[in-house]
Amino acid sequence: MAAAPAAAGAGAGRGRRSAATVAAWGGWGGRPRPGNILLQLRQGQLTGRGLVRAVQFTETFLTERDKQSKWSGIPQLLLKLYATSHLHSDFIECQNILKEISPLLSMEAMAFVTEDRKLTQETTYPNTYIFDLFGGVDLLVEILMRPTISIRGQKLKISDEMSKDCLSILYNTCVCTEGVTKRLAEKNDFVIFLFTLMTSKKTFLQTATLIEDILGVKKEMIRLDEVPNLSSLVSNFDQQQLANFCRILAVTISEMDTGNDDKHTLLAKNAQHKKSLSLGPSAAEINQAALLSIPGFVERLCKLATRKVSESTGTASFLQELEEWYTWLDNALVLDALMRVANEESEHNQASTVFPPPGTSEENGLPHTSARTQLPQSMKIMHEIMYKLEVLYVLCVLLMGRQRNQVHRMIAEFKLIPGLNNLFDKLIWRKHSASALVLHGHNQNCDCSPDITLKIQFLRLLQSFSDHHENKYLLLNNQELNELSAISLKANIPEVEAVLNTDRSLVCDGKRGLLTRLLQVMKKEPAESSFRFWQARAVESFLRGTTSYADQMFLLKRGLLEHILYCIVDSECKSRDVLQSYFDLLGELMKFNVDAFKRFNKYINTDAKFQVFLKQINSSLVDSNMLVRCVTLSLDRFENQVDMKVAEVLSECRLLAYISQVPTQMSFLFRLINIIHVQTLTQENVSCLNTSLVILMLARRKERLPLYLRLLQRMEHSKKYPGFLLNNFHNLLRFWQQHYLHKDKDSTCLENVSVPPPSVWVVGMQTQGL
């Protein structure tokens, strides 16, 4: 540790004060100028020069200034901490000082996470602010990193208890004082060092929570392959630690700029794609690969995700973690809610479990021994939910990464899907109790609620698992797989190869598979529920890819089409996100399926209903164009089939008759091309371009393309901007060619839902001079 600058009135310039101290006092021998010291310290903190630490003042000066400013003695304590934390110290006195400082900051941090925080942090939380200004944060970082220093070949050691105190104080300061977390994030060697502190159970939770906060504001993602002995570290975690470690992994394996992928233009994505080709794998991809190289990592995650509440950590171990939560403020809101649930349940059962408030003298802040075994079941459930949230998120991200096929194989092998199926009713989609957990400042329907978040994360996992992968049939049980085979046999069509190849030992057990359970809760979901969007996305992913008649009929027999139409027409759904997900699902369900169109016509059996349906379609083509595309493709196929059943549907179905009209197609074309431009293309609205291309290429097949182009020109003139529409479409087509040359997932999806293939579209449009 570098020698501290001489205090005022000491050292070589005896009798002369430093310029910084003179400025702080307002001149020679003057009284302290209110606020001036804090200003000087803040400036020193920003520049690294001048006043930066308490050791630059005398204890007499600090004591006198403290009487006026009420600094709670923190600068004086820091002065003592400097004196007792040198390299050759035994750290005993140092730890005692930390014990004095800790409660001064922890009470402010507790207030910060439970209050509205309307006032400025410096005014409301002076202790943490003063602690940071007088150099407390930097000093604690130095103390924590002492084990990295060797003296005469021997590394210094500090106790776990002392490390724990340092971590707690650092975190409390991060919570209350703006900018501290960002400053710590800039110390890359310190961030890497923190991982080594997770080897001890005593410091694990404090370290993990501090790391999570630091990584959340770090500009550059940390690389896990730089963490010393990562494989050994993770392999030695118990299941409880591994679940908490997933909170950190969630930050390290997710691409930093993909949180709202739909909001990023495809132009930006193309630029990023080209950049990534030259830079190699991203930090997130490197971190995913590092985790997958750890023996047994995915298997342990699957066990955590599928563990039943009765198999979770015992009462004593759980209470030990609650003790950590009790003093560790990242989980203060959760703990507060847990305690409330526990008290309600305990009162109902006339139990005597009591968790004392902060500051009580009861040893360790834990209940009396006689009450420790009376842990409410609701608390155990919420404990498990909080764990599964993090684990499912990590598995979901890995499923969408570069090693997707490897992760798929492991997830199937370790029976994640059957395990989640067994937890579906009792944990994942359990009924809310009257005392369901609600976080501070939220309500039961808020997406921040652990119950709500678990459901959404579960649905996102199913969506990622099923999307364009043959393992999707693991969502069924043996009886349901037999049903798929029977549907193919009855229709006299070949059985789906992926069904034949499915390992029956890895599918769901019980009376219903996971897909069927999802359909059941989907049909019971209230109209205003935020789950509708995610449920529809998860079911749609099961249908995506090569169209399977058997898959469609499996869902049709369970009333899915009627449910979707009820939501679109009879409930007159207003949510654009839900409508889009329902239109996409309806398109996949009906595509090329004569039975689905017959069912549609049976449900939409009046002109009034049909007009409501059309109103929903036309209200936003960005949301409904996938359905328009699927119906257009189906119409083209039906018109080329010689079959009485198909002919009957063509003559009776209102929807097919509507789409077959040239004015209808031209209206769709004009609006689809007009609402998108190269500069505004996103993952969400690029489907409008693809749908317009389908309509035009099918017109080309029927030798109607010149007619369609002339009609578009007339529509341009009638709208008084001749040339604009076709020029815009020409630019879109050129961009489309460049974008899909990457052959990324977008192109794969497009080829799976479109006839003819994209290469034919390009040639055809160029032939017409576009």
Buried (B, 14 or more C-beta within 10 A) or exposed (E): EEEBBBBBBEEEEEEEBBEBBBBBBEEEEEEBBEEEBBBBBBBBBEEEEBBBBBBBBBBEBBBEBBEEBEBBBBBBBBBBBBBBBEEEBEBEBBBEBBEEBBEBBBBBBBBBBBEEEEEEBBEBBBBBBBBBBBBBBBBBBBBBBBBEEEEEEEEBEBBBEBBBBBBBBBBBBBBBBEBBBEBBBEBEEBBBBBBBBBBEBBBBBBBBBBBBBBBEBBEEBBBBEEBEEBBEBBBEBEBBBBBBBBBBBBBBBBBEEEEEEEEBBBBEBBEBEEEEEEEEEBBBBBBBBBBBEBEEBBBBBBBBBBBEBEEBBEEEEBBBBBBBBBBBBBBBBBBBBBBEBBBBBBEEEEBEBBBBEEEEEEEEBBBEEEBEEBBBEBBBBBBBBBBBBBBBBBBBBBBBBBBBEBBBEBBBEBBBBBBBBBBBBEBBBBEEEEBBBBBEEBEEEEEEBBBBBBBBBBBBBBBBBBBBBBBBBBBBBBBBBEBBBEBBEEEEEEBBEBBEEBEEEBBBEBEBBBBBBBBBBBBEBEBEBBBBBBBBBBBBBBBBBEBBBBBBBBBBEBEBBBBBBBBBBEEEBEBEBBBBBBBBBBBBBBBBBBBBBBBBBEBBEEEEBBEBBBEBBEEBBBBBBBBBBBBBBBBBEBBEEEEEEBBEBBEEBBBBBBBBEEEBBBBBBBBBBBBBBBEEBBBEBBBBBBBBBBBBBBBBBEEBBEEBBEBBBEBBEEEEEEEEBBEBBBEBBBBBBEBBEBEEEBBEBBBEBBBBEBEBBBEBBEEEEB
